[in-house]
Structure formats: structure tokens, C-alpha cells
Amino acid sequence: MPSALWIAHVTVTDEAAYAKYAAIATEAIAEHGGVFLARGGKHIQKEGRDHPRNVVARFPSLEAANACYESARYQEALSHAKGASDRDLVLVEEYE
């Protein structure tokens, strides 16, 4: 079963609320086998909309990544991100 990536592009508009999201989301992602590969840091935007924060996490499978997103714990985290950020998120299976 191929692993999967969780790729988020984020512009934070409320740092305090987003910090609450990040703390809870970190726990939820780890609980579902997710490991961060990139979390902020330098980037070069080549196409599309630029977001100052880019996050990539690897999960054991696309199903695990989706289960994380749908989990009660992640939805709790997400309640802090809504209204505190402009986000794009995609879950994508890795090429074997």
C-alpha cells in the first residue's frame, strides 16, 4: 500500500488561534502515523497563489491521512484554524 502526503498551503490571519490549531493538529497527525517532512521554512513560489506557510506530512496510506482529517481530534483542531487562516489542503497518494 503506497504512503500518502498531506500538503497544506496556509496564510495565517490570527496567530493565537492558529497556534491552538497547530498544537492539537500535531497530536492528531502523530496519532494517525503522520510524520512532518516540511513545516514552514523557506520556499520559492513558482506558480499559483503564494502562502507563507507550507506543510507536508507523510502518512502510511491515503486512508490513514483521510482518517486523520475526519477524526474528532483533528476536527477540534480545525475549529481553531477556521477564521484564523486561509488554507488549501490536498491529500495525495505517493507514487510507488
MITI-381918 format. One record per residue: residue number from 1; residue in three letters; x, y, z of N, C-alpha, C, CB in turn. Coordinates in nm, 4 decimals, padded with zeros to 6 digits. Glycine has a CB too. Layout:
<vodos>
+-----+-----+----------+----------+----------+----------+----------+----------+----------+----------+----------+----------+----------+----------+
:   k :   r :       nx :       ny :       nz :      cax :      cay :      caz :       cx :       cy :       cz :      cbx :      cby :      cbz :
+-----+-----+----------+----------+----------+----------+----------+----------+----------+----------+----------+----------+----------+----------+
: NUM : ALA :        X :        Y :        Z :        X :        Y :        Z :        X :        Y :        Z :        X :        Y :        Z :
...
+-----+-----+----------+----------+----------+----------+----------+----------+----------+----------+----------+----------+----------+----------+
</vodos>
This chain:
<vodos>
+-----+-----+----------+----------+----------+----------+----------+----------+----------+----------+----------+----------+----------+----------+
:   k :   r :       nx :       ny :       nz :      cax :      cay :      caz :       cx :       cy :       cz :      cbx :      cby :      cbz :
+-----+-----+----------+----------+----------+----------+----------+----------+----------+----------+----------+----------+----------+----------+
:   1 : MET :  00.0855 : -00.1176 :  00.0000 :  00.0000 :  00.0000 :  00.0000 :  00.0902 :  00.1240 :  00.0000 : -00.0973 : -00.0003 :  00.1236 :
:   2 : PRO :  00.0700 :  00.2144 : -00.0958 :  00.1544 :  00.3338 : -00.1005 :  00.1241 :  00.4305 :  00.0136 :  00.1367 :  00.4045 : -00.2335 :
:   3 : SER :  00.2275 :  00.5023 :  00.0533 :  00.2086 :  00.6074 :  00.1534 :  00.1404 :  00.7266 :  00.0874 :  00.3447 :  00.6496 :  00.2173 :
:   4 : ALA :  00.1071 :  00.8263 :  00.1673 :  00.0369 :  00.9435 :  00.1152 :  00.0930 :  01.0690 :  00.1785 : -00.1147 :  00.9334 :  00.1411 :
:   5 : LEU :  00.0767 :  01.1790 :  00.1078 :  00.1207 :  01.3092 :  00.1568 :  00.0008 :  01.3978 :  00.1844 :  00.2148 :  01.3767 :  00.0560 :
:   6 : TRP :  00.0152 :  01.4756 :  00.2900 : -00.0829 :  01.5771 :  00.3302 : -00.0099 :  01.7070 :  00.2999 : -00.1298 :  01.5646 :  00.4868 :
:   7 : ILE : -00.0584 :  01.7849 :  00.2037 :  00.0100 :  01.9060 :  00.1592 : -00.0823 :  02.0247 :  00.1848 :  00.0498 :  01.8968 :  00.0076 :
:   8 : ALA : -00.0363 :  02.1150 :  00.2702 : -00.1158 :  02.2326 :  00.3059 : -00.0382 :  02.3594 :  00.2730 : -00.1538 :  02.2300 :  00.4558 :
:   9 : HIS : -00.1097 :  02.4557 :  00.2177 : -00.0556 :  02.5889 :  00.1906 : -00.1421 :  02.6851 :  00.2719 : -00.0565 :  02.6245 :  00.0339 :
:  10 : VAL : -00.0776 :  02.7633 :  00.3580 : -00.1530 :  02.8382 :  00.4587 : -00.1061 :  02.9833 :  00.4695 : -00.1407 :  02.7701 :  00.5943 :
:  11 : THR : -00.2029 :  03.0729 :  00.4809 : -00.1777 :  03.2105 :  00.5208 : -00.2496 :  03.2307 :  00.6538 : -00.2264 :  03.3140 :  00.4109 :
:  12 : VAL : -00.1737 :  03.2543 :  00.7584 : -00.2296 :  03.2704 :  00.8925 : -00.2753 :  03.4149 :  00.9104 : -00.1254 :  03.2313 :  01.0018 :
:  13 : THR : -00.3978 :  03.4319 :  00.9601 : -00.4522 :  03.5659 :  00.9835 : -00.4724 :  03.5959 :  01.1321 : -00.5842 :  03.5814 :  00.9101 :
:  14 : ASP : -00.4683 :  03.4927 :  01.2160 : -00.4813 :  03.5086 :  01.3614 : -00.3827 :  03.4117 :  01.4267 : -00.6302 :  03.4816 :  01.4105 :
:  15 : GLU : -00.2672 :  03.4632 :  01.4649 : -00.1584 :  03.3795 :  01.5173 : -00.1982 :  03.3016 :  01.6429 : -00.0376 :  03.4660 :  01.5480 :
:  16 : ALA : -00.2697 :  03.3647 :  01.7351 : -00.3053 :  03.2987 :  01.8615 : -00.3984 :  03.1796 :  01.8366 : -00.3726 :  03.3995 :  01.9579 :
:  17 : ALA : -00.5012 :  03.2004 :  01.7572 : -00.5951 :  03.0913 :  01.7276 : -00.5256 :  02.9816 :  01.6476 : -00.7180 :  03.1443 :  01.6498 :
:  18 : TYR : -00.4413 :  03.0201 :  01.5548 : -00.3742 :  02.9207 :  01.4723 : -00.2748 :  02.8385 :  01.5543 : -00.3027 :  02.9885 :  01.3557 :
:  19 : ALA : -00.2161 :  02.8972 :  01.6550 : -00.1260 :  02.8223 :  01.7433 : -00.2025 :  02.7110 :  01.8150 : -00.0594 :  02.9171 :  01.8467 :
:  20 : LYS : -00.3272 :  02.7371 :  01.8530 : -00.4103 :  02.6330 :  01.9151 : -00.4354 :  02.5211 :  01.8144 : -00.5455 :  02.6923 :  01.9659 :
:  21 : TYR : -00.4675 :  02.5603 :  01.6901 : -00.4868 :  02.4603 :  01.5852 : -00.3620 :  02.3736 :  01.5709 : -00.5206 :  02.5282 :  01.4509 :
:  22 : ALA : -00.2456 :  02.4367 :  01.5583 : -00.1205 :  02.3644 :  01.5329 : -00.0886 :  02.2659 :  01.6446 : -00.0051 :  02.4628 :  01.5164 :
:  23 : ALA : -00.1118 :  02.3041 :  01.7688 : -00.0818 :  02.2162 :  01.8820 : -00.1682 :  02.0900 :  01.8776 : -00.1034 :  02.2907 :  02.0151 :
:  24 : ILE : -00.2968 :  02.1066 :  01.8549 : -00.3877 :  01.9925 :  01.8522 : -00.3672 :  01.9103 :  01.7245 : -00.5341 :  02.0401 :  01.8625 :
:  25 : ALA : -00.3482 :  01.9769 :  01.6120 : -00.3283 :  01.9069 :  01.4844 : -00.2018 :  01.8217 :  01.4886 : -00.3202 :  02.0077 :  01.3679 :
:  26 : THR : -00.0973 :  01.8719 :  01.5507 :  00.0275 :  01.7958 :  01.5627 :  00.0011 :  01.6624 :  01.6316 :  00.1338 :  01.8766 :  01.6410 :
:  27 : GLU : -00.0765 :  01.6647 :  01.7381 : -00.1107 :  01.5422 :  01.8108 : -00.1948 :  01.4493 :  01.7236 : -00.1863 :  01.5758 :  01.9410 :
:  28 : ALA : -00.2950 :  01.5037 :  01.6564 : -00.3837 :  01.4220 :  01.5725 : -00.3064 :  01.3568 :  01.4591 : -00.4980 :  01.5073 :  01.5155 :
:  29 : ILE : -00.2171 :  01.4312 :  01.3975 : -00.1380 :  01.3779 :  01.2868 : -00.0494 :  01.2639 :  01.3360 : -00.0522 :  01.4891 :  01.2224 :
:  30 : ALA :  00.0163 :  01.2827 :  01.4483 :  00.1015 :  01.1770 :  01.5043 :  00.0195 :  01.0534 :  01.5401 :  00.1758 :  01.2284 :  01.6286 :
:  31 : GLU : -00.1003 :  01.0726 :  01.5944 : -00.1869 :  00.9607 :  01.6324 : -00.2254 :  00.8740 :  01.5127 : -00.3127 :  01.0129 :  01.7001 :
:  32 : HIS : -00.2199 :  00.9313 :  01.3923 : -00.2568 :  00.8579 :  01.2710 : -00.1344 :  00.8180 :  01.1892 : -00.3508 :  00.9419 :  01.1853 :
:  33 : GLY : -00.0177 :  00.8214 :  01.2522 :  00.1044 :  00.7772 :  01.1849 :  00.1683 :  00.8804 :  01.0956 :  00.0757 :  00.6576 :  01.1051 :
:  34 : GLY :  00.1236 :  01.0042 :  01.1040 :  00.1797 :  01.1106 :  01.0216 :  00.3124 :  01.1604 :  01.0752 :  00.0826 :  01.2254 :  01.0118 :
:  35 : VAL :  00.4026 :  01.1933 :  00.9829 :  00.5348 :  01.2473 :  01.0151 :  00.5558 :  01.3716 :  00.9292 :  00.6488 :  01.1407 :  00.9908 :
:  36 : PHE :  00.5949 :  01.4819 :  00.9916 :  00.6166 :  01.6053 :  00.9162 :  00.7454 :  01.5978 :  00.8351 :  00.6209 :  01.7258 :  01.0109 :
:  37 : LEU :  00.7366 :  01.6365 :  00.7081 :  00.8524 :  01.6467 :  00.6200 :  00.8916 :  01.7923 :  00.5997 :  00.8235 :  01.5801 :  00.4850 :
:  38 : ALA :  00.7932 :  01.8805 :  00.6022 :  00.8163 :  02.0251 :  00.5917 :  00.7107 :  02.0933 :  00.6759 :  00.8114 :  02.0753 :  00.4420 :
:  39 : ARG :  00.7529 :  02.1971 :  00.7440 :  00.6590 :  02.2684 :  00.8310 :  00.7029 :  02.4137 :  00.8368 :  00.6531 :  02.2050 :  00.9750 :
:  40 : GLY :  00.6530 :  02.4918 :  00.7423 :  00.7007 :  02.6288 :  00.7314 :  00.8346 :  02.6280 :  00.6607 :  00.7120 :  02.6960 :  00.8707 :
:  41 : GLY :  00.9219 :  02.7143 :  00.6988 :  01.0543 :  02.7183 :  00.6376 :  01.0559 :  02.7943 :  00.5063 :  01.1045 :  02.5788 :  00.6152 :
:  42 : LYS :  01.1742 :  02.8061 :  00.4520 :  01.1939 :  02.8797 :  00.3279 :  01.1288 :  02.8052 :  00.2116 :  01.3441 :  02.9014 :  00.3009 :
:  43 : HIS :  01.0785 :  02.8830 :  00.1178 :  01.0213 :  02.8246 : -00.0034 :  01.0371 :  02.9229 : -00.1184 :  00.8716 :  02.7878 :  00.0173 :
:  44 : ILE :  01.0221 :  02.8736 : -00.2380 :  01.0224 :  02.9559 : -00.3585 :  00.8930 :  02.9265 : -00.4330 :  01.1489 :  02.9277 : -00.4487 :
:  45 : GLN :  00.8058 :  03.0245 : -00.4425 :  00.6784 :  03.0084 : -00.5113 :  00.7011 :  03.0252 : -00.6606 :  00.5729 :  03.1101 : -00.4593 :
:  46 : LYS :  00.6676 :  02.9257 : -00.7379 :  00.6885 :  02.9308 : -00.8830 :  00.5588 :  02.9539 : -00.9595 :  00.7532 :  02.8022 : -00.9308 :
:  47 : GLU :  00.4481 :  02.8966 : -00.9134 :  00.3204 :  02.9115 : -00.9820 :  00.2086 :  02.9156 : -00.8789 :  00.2976 :  02.7963 : -01.0834 :
:  48 : GLY :  00.0971 :  02.9721 : -00.9174 : -00.0189 :  02.9735 : -00.8287 : -00.0073 :  03.0750 : -00.7169 : -00.0395 :  02.8380 : -00.7701 :
:  49 : ARG : -00.0986 :  03.0619 : -00.6212 : -00.1040 :  03.1549 : -00.5079 :  00.0073 :  03.1250 : -00.4095 : -00.2401 :  03.1473 : -00.4374 :
:  50 : ASP :  00.0695 :  03.2283 : -00.3612 :  00.1736 :  03.2120 : -00.2599 :  00.1109 :  03.2170 : -00.1206 :  00.2828 :  03.3215 : -00.2747 :
:  51 : HIS :  00.1486 :  03.1220 : -00.0390 :  00.1128 :  03.1207 :  00.1020 :  00.2438 :  03.1162 :  00.1791 :  00.0186 :  02.9986 :  00.1385 :
:  52 : PRO :  00.2572 :  03.1942 :  00.2842 :  00.3849 :  03.1975 :  00.3571 :  00.4157 :  03.0705 :  00.4360 :  00.3852 :  03.3136 :  00.4508 :
:  53 : ARG :  00.3160 :  02.9865 :  00.4599 :  00.3393 :  02.8636 :  00.5370 :  00.2987 :  02.7431 :  00.4522 :  00.2596 :  02.8657 :  00.6720 :
:  54 : ASN :  00.3917 :  02.6508 :  00.4373 :  00.3683 :  02.5289 :  00.3598 :  00.4038 :  02.4106 :  00.4480 :  00.4519 :  02.5277 :  00.2268 :
:  55 : VAL :  00.3135 :  02.3137 :  00.4537 :  00.3317 :  02.1980 :  00.5419 :  00.3117 :  02.0703 :  00.4611 :  00.2325 :  02.2031 :  00.6627 :
:  56 : VAL :  00.4035 :  01.9751 :  00.4799 :  00.3925 :  01.8440 :  00.4163 :  00.4116 :  01.7386 :  00.5248 :  00.4978 :  01.8266 :  00.3002 :
:  57 : ALA :  00.3177 :  01.6450 :  00.5325 :  00.3296 :  01.5327 :  00.6255 :  00.3096 :  01.4041 :  00.5467 :  00.2257 :  01.5439 :  00.7429 :
:  58 : ARG :  00.3827 :  01.3012 :  00.5847 :  00.3676 :  01.1694 :  00.5211 :  00.2888 :  01.0789 :  00.6149 :  00.5072 :  01.1060 :  00.4869 :
:  59 : PHE :  00.1930 :  01.0070 :  00.5580 :  00.1117 :  00.9099 :  00.6313 :  00.1357 :  00.7714 :  00.5714 : -00.0406 :  00.9478 :  00.6262 :
:  60 : PRO :  00.1076 :  00.6672 :  00.6469 :  00.1276 :  00.5312 :  00.5966 :  00.0430 :  00.4993 :  00.4734 :  00.0965 :  00.4320 :  00.7054 :
:  61 : SER : -00.0703 :  00.5668 :  00.4581 : -00.1598 :  00.5419 :  00.3448 : -00.2535 :  00.6612 :  00.3268 : -00.2414 :  00.4108 :  00.3659 :
:  62 : LEU : -00.3180 :  00.6643 :  00.2122 : -00.4173 :  00.7686 :  00.1876 : -00.5329 :  00.7542 :  00.2856 : -00.4688 :  00.7623 :  00.0420 :
:  63 : GLU : -00.5675 :  00.6307 :  00.3178 : -00.6755 :  00.6055 :  00.4137 : -00.6402 :  00.6602 :  00.5522 : -00.7052 :  00.4547 :  00.4225 :
:  64 : ALA : -00.5147 :  00.6445 :  00.5937 : -00.4708 :  00.6971 :  00.7242 : -00.4741 :  00.8495 :  00.7244 : -00.3283 :  00.6472 :  00.7582 :
:  65 : ALA : -00.4324 :  00.9109 :  00.6143 : -00.4358 :  01.0573 :  00.6050 : -00.5791 :  01.1082 :  00.6127 : -00.3695 :  01.1050 :  00.4742 :
:  66 : ASN : -00.6697 :  01.0418 :  00.5421 : -00.8097 :  01.0830 :  00.5438 : -00.8732 :  01.0573 :  00.6796 : -00.8878 :  01.0102 :  00.4351 :
:  67 : ALA : -00.8393 :  00.9443 :  00.7420 : -00.8924 :  00.9140 :  00.8759 : -00.8487 :  01.0213 :  00.9749 : -00.8451 :  00.7743 :  00.9239 :
:  68 : CYS : -00.7263 :  01.0690 :  00.9599 : -00.6790 :  01.1771 :  01.0468 : -00.7657 :  01.3002 :  01.0274 : -00.5305 :  01.2106 :  01.0180 :
:  69 : TYR : -00.7837 :  01.3409 :  00.9016 : -00.8635 :  01.4605 :  00.8731 : -01.0048 :  01.4481 :  00.9282 : -00.8686 :  01.4862 :  00.7229 :
:  70 : GLU : -01.0641 :  01.3315 :  00.9145 : -01.2018 :  01.3096 :  00.9575 : -01.2159 :  01.2848 :  01.1084 : -01.2593 :  01.1930 :  00.8822 :
:  71 : SER : -01.1044 :  01.2651 :  01.1781 : -01.1095 :  01.2313 :  01.3210 : -01.1643 :  01.3467 :  01.4047 : -00.9701 :  01.1929 :  01.3712 :
:  72 : ALA : -01.2237 :  01.3108 :  01.5161 : -01.2773 :  01.4125 :  01.6080 : -01.1662 :  01.5047 :  01.6576 : -01.3478 :  01.3455 :  01.7279 :
:  73 : ARG : -01.0484 :  01.4488 :  01.6838 : -00.9372 :  01.5297 :  01.7344 : -00.8937 :  01.6331 :  01.6314 : -00.8184 :  01.4400 :  01.7723 :
:  74 : TYR : -00.8803 :  01.5932 :  01.5045 : -00.8390 :  01.6897 :  01.4022 : -00.9495 :  01.7922 :  01.3772 : -00.8027 :  01.6172 :  01.2708 :
:  75 : GLN : -01.0741 :  01.7495 :  01.3799 : -01.1841 :  01.8441 :  01.3610 : -01.1866 :  01.9480 :  01.4733 : -01.3185 :  01.7694 :  01.3548 :
:  76 : GLU : -01.1491 :  01.9048 :  01.5949 : -01.1342 :  02.0004 :  01.7058 : -01.0258 :  02.1024 :  01.6717 : -01.0996 :  01.9266 :  01.8388 :
:  77 : ALA : -00.9133 :  02.0544 :  01.6206 : -00.8045 :  02.1447 :  01.5809 : -00.8518 :  02.2400 :  01.4725 : -00.6821 :  02.0647 :  01.5315 :
:  78 : LEU : -00.9195 :  02.1845 :  01.3731 : -00.9638 :  02.2632 :  01.2589 : -01.0582 :  02.3761 :  01.3000 : -01.0319 :  02.1735 :  01.1578 :
:  79 : SER : -01.1327 :  02.3567 :  01.4063 : -01.2230 :  02.4624 :  01.4533 : -01.1458 :  02.5884 :  01.4913 : -01.3051 :  02.4132 :  01.5733 :
:  80 : HIS : -01.0188 :  02.5742 :  01.5295 : -00.9352 :  02.6903 :  01.5629 : -00.8749 :  02.7537 :  01.4378 : -00.8234 :  02.6492 :  01.6596 :
:  81 : ALA : -00.8564 :  02.6761 :  01.3312 : -00.7966 :  02.7281 :  01.2079 : -00.8980 :  02.8061 :  01.1246 : -00.7387 :  02.6135 :  01.1250 :
:  82 : LYS : -01.0240 :  02.7646 :  01.1304 : -01.1273 :  02.8336 :  01.0535 : -01.1430 :  02.9756 :  01.1076 : -01.2628 :  02.7564 :  01.0597 :
:  83 : GLY : -01.1346 :  03.0715 :  01.0195 : -01.1406 :  03.2108 :  01.0601 : -01.0065 :  03.2663 :  01.1037 : -01.2388 :  03.2266 :  01.1704 :
:  84 : ALA : -00.9065 :  03.1790 :  01.1178 : -00.7726 :  03.2223 :  01.1588 : -00.6701 :  03.2005 :  01.0481 : -00.7293 :  03.1478 :  01.2848 :
:  85 : SER : -00.7190 :  03.1506 :  00.9322 : -00.6261 :  03.1220 :  00.8233 : -00.7004 :  03.1059 :  00.6918 : -00.5448 :  02.9961 :  00.8537 :
:  86 : ASP : -00.6258 :  03.1224 :  00.5853 : -00.6718 :  03.0908 :  00.4501 : -00.5885 :  02.9709 :  00.4092 : -00.6560 :  03.2143 :  00.3480 :
:  87 : ARG : -00.6525 :  02.8565 :  00.3826 : -00.5790 :  02.7304 :  00.3632 : -00.6223 :  02.6572 :  00.2383 : -00.5973 :  02.6400 :  00.4829 :
:  88 : ASP : -00.5280 :  02.5894 :  00.1787 : -00.5529 :  02.4908 :  00.0740 : -00.4914 :  02.3622 :  00.1256 : -00.4922 :  02.5343 : -00.0672 :
:  89 : LEU : -00.5631 :  02.2508 :  00.1159 : -00.5132 :  02.1223 :  00.1652 : -00.5481 :  02.0134 :  00.0657 : -00.5718 :  02.0893 :  00.3048 :
:  90 : VAL : -00.4508 :  01.9290 :  00.0352 : -00.4749 :  01.8138 : -00.0511 : -00.4083 :  01.6927 :  00.0119 : -00.4214 :  01.8384 : -00.1959 :
:  91 : LEU : -00.4749 :  01.5789 :  00.0022 : -00.4191 :  01.4508 :  00.0438 : -00.3916 :  01.3746 : -00.0853 : -00.5173 :  01.3705 :  00.1415 :
:  92 : VAL : -00.2690 :  01.3284 : -00.1028 : -00.2339 :  01.2643 : -00.2290 : -00.1494 :  01.1397 : -00.2055 : -00.1592 :  01.3621 : -00.3193 :
:  93 : GLU : -00.1871 :  01.0335 : -00.2748 : -00.1130 :  00.9086 : -00.2637 :  00.0229 :  00.9234 : -00.3327 : -00.1937 :  00.7911 : -00.3255 :
:  94 : GLU :  00.1261 :  00.8691 : -00.2713 :  00.2599 :  00.8771 : -00.3300 :  00.2752 :  00.7761 : -00.4421 :  00.3674 :  00.8541 : -00.2233 :
:  95 : TYR :  00.3594 :  00.8096 : -00.5344 :  00.3909 :  00.7228 : -00.6476 :  00.4843 :  00.6128 : -00.5991 :  00.4554 :  00.8035 : -00.7651 :
:  96 : GLU :  00.4552 :  00.4905 : -00.6359 :  00.5413 :  00.3789 : -00.5940 :  00.6524 :  00.3551 : -00.6925 :  00.4603 :  00.2518 : -00.5774 :
+-----+-----+----------+----------+----------+----------+----------+----------+----------+----------+----------+----------+----------+----------+
</vodos>
